[in-house]
Amino acid sequence: MGPILMLGAGRMGGALIAGWRKAGAFPLSDLMIRDPQAGDEAKAAVAAGASLDPDAEAMGRAKVVLLAVKPQLWRDAAVEVGGSLSSDAVIVSVAAGVAAAQISQAFGGRPVARIMPTTAAAIGQGTASLYATDAAARDIARPLFEAVGAVVELEDEELMHAATAVSGSAPAYLYAFVEALEAAGEAAGLPAESARTLARATISGAAALLAQSGEEPSELRRQVTSPGGTTQAALDVLMGEAGLGPLLKDAVAAAARRSRELGA
């Protein structure tokens, strides 16, 4: 694969570094990190052989450039490093909402693969949506992200907005649900620590069962719902007219809309 230049090692970049380190995806000596405020994962990678803030000559050896800065800063990053890159470097972007054609143009026409990953890549359980029209860019990007989780290829770039809303942003939806469940437990009379333990352990266990059982979520739901019982009473609220279905449709639509705005 050759040397990898990572532009930005914040929350997402740090999660990828952690996952790649644990998976042994490539020699860390092949990783160059450019970030003025390198976090703990970047520093750990440097201690294990990666390099930090490489000079122009070193950046010119990169075969893969991972664009992991905030979406609002990607053009600045392209201007700052574009002149140092090799003509055959491939750009792999995790910048939400920014079209491949825009990125390619800013990086001198180099091939681009767009990726929308999740931070669970840090523990090898990430999910990534991939779009690329260039076969070489796709073939470079896919194994990088398969090393830290599941990859779904999209044939239409417009679907990246929906993928961002359904996957890239969705861990926050789950964390918000757990927060709300803990608060509801306290409101029902449970001590704070008990509500915390019960909510977190139950949700993580249910997610693990969903992943390992191969069952449809609707079937797992039916298995734990007795007609007329306590779970059914709760589901009558959660699956009602103002429940999770409409709320999540609105949430996904809002995230997809914002993804389009970021790329405008």
N, C-alpha and C positions, 0 to 999 in steps of 0.2 A: 504493500500500500504506500509505503514511503512516509516521509515526515509529515506530521499533522500540525497545522497552526490553528490554535483556538483563539478567536477574538472574543474576549469576554468570558470570565469564569465566575459568574455570580451564582444565583440559586440553581438555575438549570445547568449551566456549565459545570458547576461543582458536583451536581448529582451525576452527570455523565462521567466526569473524572473518577468519582468514587466507584461507579459501576464498572468502568473499564479496568480500574486497578484490581478490583475483586475478581473479575472474570479473566484477567490476564489477556485482554483482547489484543494487545500489541505491546511491544517493548516501550516503556515509558520514556526511554531515551529518544523515541521518535516524536514525542509530544513537545510542542513549543506553545507557551501560554502568554498571551498579551493582555494584561489587565493591570491598571494602576493601583487597584485595591484588591489584590489577590486574597482570597479567603483561605480557610483552613485546608480544604481539599486540594486547592492549587498548590499550597505550600507543601502538603504531604507528597504530592506528585513530584514536586521539584526535589524534595529530599530523596525520592526514589529514582531520580534520574532525568526527570523532565527539565526543561529550561524555561526561565521566566523573562519576559520582555526581550525577545531576541532582537538583534540588530537587522538592518536591511539585508545584509548578505545572508544571514541565517534564514530569514523569511523567504528569500528567493529560492531556497531548497524545498520549500513545502510543496507537497503534491496534493494535499487536501487542506482547504481553509474552512474551518467551522465557524460560521458567523453566529455567535451566541450573545451578542450585545442586545440591549433593550431595543425594541422596534424603532423607537424614536431616534436612536443613535447610529443606525446601520449605515446611513450615508456618510457620516463622519468617519466611520471605520473604513469604508471603502476608499475614501479620499486619502486617509492617512497611510494605508498599507498597499493600495492598489499598484502603485508604481514599483514596488519592490518584488512583486510576485512573479513567479515563472509563468510563461505563456501557456503551459500545459497544466496549471493548477486547476483543480475542481473546487467549486464553492458549494458547501453544504450549509444551508441556512435553517436556523430554528426561529427566525424573526417572524412573529405572528402577523399575518395579514399582508405581508410584502410579497408581491408577485415575482415569479422566477425571472420574467423578462426584465423587470426593473433592476433586479440584483445583477443579472448578467450584464446589462448595459453599464451599470456603475462599476463593475469589475472588468471592464474592457472586453466584453463578449465571451467571457469564460463560461463553460457549462455549469449549470446549477441544478442541485437537488434540494427540494424543500422538505423539511421534516418538522412535524409537530409532536414532540415527545412529552413524557410525563416524568416528574421527579422520582417516581418509584424506580427509575433506572438505577438509582443509587444502590438498590438492593437486588438488582437483577430482575425486577418485576415491572419494568416500564412498559409503556405502550407507545408506539410511534406511527403516525400517518405519514406516508411518503408519496411525493409527487415529483416526477422528473420526466422530461421529454428526451433527455440525452441518456443513452444506454450506459455510457461510461460513468456518468454521475450517479445514476441509479445503482450500478453494480458496486460502486465504492461506498455509497451511503448505507445501503441495506445491511451488509455485514457489520458495520460499525454499530448499528442500533439493534440488530438481532442479538448481539453479544450481551445486551442488557435488557432484553424483553421481547415482546411481540411486535411485529411490523405489519401494517396493512398498506398495500399500494393502492393509490387512487389514480384513475385514468383521466379525470377531469380536474383541473386545478381549482375550479370554482368550489369543488367539494371540500377543499382545505378549510374553508370558513366553517362549514358544519362540523368537520372533524375536530377543529380547534374547540368548538363549543361543546361537543359531545365527549371528547377525550382530553384534549390539552388543558381545558379549564375545569374539568369535572372532578378531579381530586378535591378541589375547594368546596364543591357542592357537598361531597360526602362529609368533609370535616365540619361544614356548617350544620349538616344534619345531626352529627354526633354531638356538637355543642348544644343544639336545640333539645336533643333527647336527654342530655344530662340535666339541662335546666328544667325540663318537664318532670324528670324524676324528683328533683329537689322540690318542685312546686307540689308534687303529690305526697311529700312528706319524708322522702329518703334523705339520710345524711349526705352531704356533698360528696364525700369520698366513696360512699357506697354507690351513689348514682354514677359517678365517674367510672368506677370499676365495671359495673354492670353494663353500662352503655358501650364502653370501648371494647370490652372482651366479647360482648354479644355481636357487635357489628363486625369485628375482625374475624370471629369464628364463622359467622354467616357468609362473609365474603370468601373465606377459605373453602367452605363447603360448596359454594357456587362454582368456584374454580375447579375443584377436584372431583365433584360428582358427575359433571357432564349433563346435569338436569337443566331444563329450562327454568328461569326464575319464576315463571307463573306456576310451574308444577311444585317447586319448593315452597312457594307461598301457600298453595293448597294443602300441602302436607302438614303445615303447622297451623292451619286455620280450621277449627271445629265450628260447624254451623251453629250460630246462636251463642258462641262463646266469647271470651274476652278479646281474643285477637280479631274476631269478626267485628266486634264493636269498634275497635280502633280503626280497622280498615274501612269501615263505613265512612269514617271521617277522612282518612288519608286518600281514599279513592273516590271521594265524592266530587261534586261539580266544581268545587273550589280547591280540590286536593292536589296531590302530586302531579297527576297527568297534565292539567292545565298550567300549573306552576312551572314544571320543567320545560314544557313547550315554550313558554314565555321566556324562561331563563336562557334556553339554547338559542332562541331567536335573537335575544339581546346580545349574547356573546358573539354570534355570527355577524350581526350587524356591526358591532364594534370592530371585529376583525377586518371587515371591508373598509371601515373608516380609517383604520391604521395604515392600510395600503394605498389610500387615496393620495 
